Amino acid sequence: MATNIHVAHCVFNTTLAGNILVDGATSVTVADSRIRGVHATGIGEFIIEGVSVDPFGGKVGNIMRFSNTTATDVTDIYLTDVGIRMVGQLAVTLPTTASKLTVFYG
């Protein structure tokens, strides 16, 4: 399966929830894509979710959730070619403001 892989990073807002992922090269908000890999540092729970809404008002899209438990934890998640399909704009919840999250998608 041929695809172009892109890199996105998390852009912080004033809270730790509801942050968006932005493409590292084009600064475009990531939406409707497949996550192929994740790199994260920081202590606590990370959540990546698609935030699309169906015609009936229900939230659709997948959710990825994982935790780092110590200051030396680094998460590297590699997914198959199929990846995890995310619908709508991707929202990210980070455990602390010092947390870093990079997503490989396409």
C-alpha positions as CSV (number, residue, x, y, z in Angstrom):
1,M,0.0,0.0,0.0
2,A,1.6,3.2,-1.2
3,T,1.0,6.4,0.8
4,N,2.7,9.7,1.7
5,I,3.5,9.9,5.4
6,H,3.3,13.3,7.0
7,V,4.4,14.6,10.4
8,A,2.1,16.6,12.8
9,H,2.7,18.1,16.2
10,C,0.4,19.3,18.9
11,V,-0.5,23.0,19.2
12,F,-1.3,24.0,22.8
13,N,-4.3,26.1,23.7
14,T,-4.8,27.5,27.2
15,T,-6.0,24.1,28.5
16,L,-4.6,20.6,28.1
17,A,-7.7,19.3,26.4
18,G,-8.9,20.1,22.9
19,N,-5.6,20.8,21.4
20,I,-5.2,20.4,17.6
21,L,-2.7,18.6,15.5
22,V,-1.0,20.7,12.8
23,D,1.1,19.4,9.9
24,G,4.8,20.2,10.4
25,A,5.5,21.3,6.9
26,T,2.3,23.1,5.8
27,S,0.7,24.2,9.2
28,V,-2.6,22.7,8.0
29,T,-4.9,21.2,10.7
30,V,-4.9,17.4,10.5
31,A,-8.3,15.9,9.7
32,D,-9.8,12.8,8.1
33,S,-6.6,10.7,8.0
34,R,-5.0,7.5,9.2
35,I,-2.5,7.6,12.1
36,R,0.5,5.5,11.2
37,G,2.7,6.2,14.3
38,V,3.0,8.2,17.5
39,H,5.9,9.5,19.5
40,A,5.2,11.0,23.0
41,T,7.0,12.1,26.1
42,G,5.5,13.3,29.4
43,I,3.9,11.7,32.5
44,G,0.2,10.8,32.3
45,E,-2.5,10.0,29.9
46,F,-2.5,11.0,26.2
47,I,-5.7,11.0,24.2
48,I,-6.0,11.5,20.4
49,E,-9.6,11.5,19.0
50,G,-11.4,12.3,15.8
51,V,-14.2,14.8,16.5
52,S,-16.6,14.5,13.6
53,V,-20.3,14.5,14.2
54,D,-22.8,12.4,12.2
55,P,-26.1,13.8,10.9
56,F,-27.9,12.7,14.1
57,G,-25.5,14.7,16.3
58,G,-23.6,11.6,17.5
59,K,-19.8,11.8,17.8
60,V,-18.0,9.5,15.3
61,G,-14.3,8.7,14.9
62,N,-11.8,6.6,16.8
63,I,-9.9,7.3,20.0
64,M,-6.3,6.4,20.9
65,R,-5.5,6.4,24.6
66,F,-2.2,5.6,26.2
67,S,-0.2,6.5,29.3
68,N,3.4,7.1,30.4
69,T,4.0,6.4,34.0
70,T,7.5,7.8,34.7
71,A,9.6,10.8,33.7
72,T,11.9,8.5,31.6
73,D,9.0,6.9,29.6
74,V,8.9,7.6,25.9
75,T,6.1,6.1,23.8
76,D,6.8,5.0,20.3
77,I,3.8,3.4,18.6
78,Y,4.2,2.0,15.1
79,L,1.0,0.8,13.3
80,T,0.6,-1.3,10.2
81,D,0.0,0.1,6.7
82,V,-3.8,0.2,7.5
83,G,-3.2,2.5,10.5
84,I,-6.1,3.9,12.6
85,R,-8.7,5.8,10.7
86,M,-9.6,9.1,12.3
87,V,-12.7,11.0,11.2
88,G,-12.9,14.8,11.4
89,Q,-10.4,17.2,12.9
90,L,-8.1,15.5,15.4
91,A,-8.2,16.7,19.0
92,V,-5.5,15.9,21.5
93,T,-5.5,15.9,25.3
94,L,-2.1,16.1,26.9
95,P,-1.3,15.3,30.6
96,T,1.0,18.3,31.2
97,T,2.2,21.4,29.4
98,A,5.7,19.9,29.2
99,S,4.4,16.9,27.3
100,K,5.4,16.4,23.6
101,L,3.4,14.6,21.0
102,T,4.3,13.9,17.4
103,V,2.0,12.0,15.0
104,F,2.9,10.3,11.7
105,Y,-0.2,10.2,9.5
106,G,-1.2,9.7,5.9
